[in-house]
Amino acid sequence: MSDAQEAGSASEANRAHIDWFCDWVREGAERASDMLKPPEAAGKHFREARIEFWRGIRELIDHRIDRLSRTGNANKGTRVVVE
């Protein structure tokens, strides 16, 4: 067997090993993903909780806007004419 053939054979063996390793990692990641995926009912609760979280943030912002609006004109700033 020539040096070129030995190099090609070694390269193919390395490539096969790398392919096997990548497949092994991919399958492991898929299994981990399946194990960590919540049941449908739990997923529904998480989605609803996320919506409620953002509604709470909106309430905080609306409350702050109302407080700032009630303070009157003292904090409104001045008008500047831009040419």
Secondary structure as the mmCIF struct_conf table of DSSP 4:
data_model
#
loop_
_struct_conf.conf_type_id
_struct_conf.id
_struct_conf.beg_label_comp_id
_struct_conf.beg_label_asym_id
_struct_conf.beg_label_seq_id
_struct_conf.end_label_comp_id
_struct_conf.end_label_asym_id
_struct_conf.end_label_seq_id
HELX_RH_AL_P HELX_RH_AL_P1 ASP A 3 LEU A 36
BEND BEND1 LYS A 37 LYS A 37
HELX_LH_PP_P HELX_LH_PP_P1 PRO A 38 PRO A 39
HELX_RH_AL_P HELX_RH_AL_P2 GLU A 40 ARG A 70
TURN_TY1_P TURN_TY1_P1 THR A 71 THR A 71
HELX_RH_3T_P HELX_RH_3T_P1 ASN A 73 ASN A 75
BEND BEND2 LYS A 76 LYS A 76
#
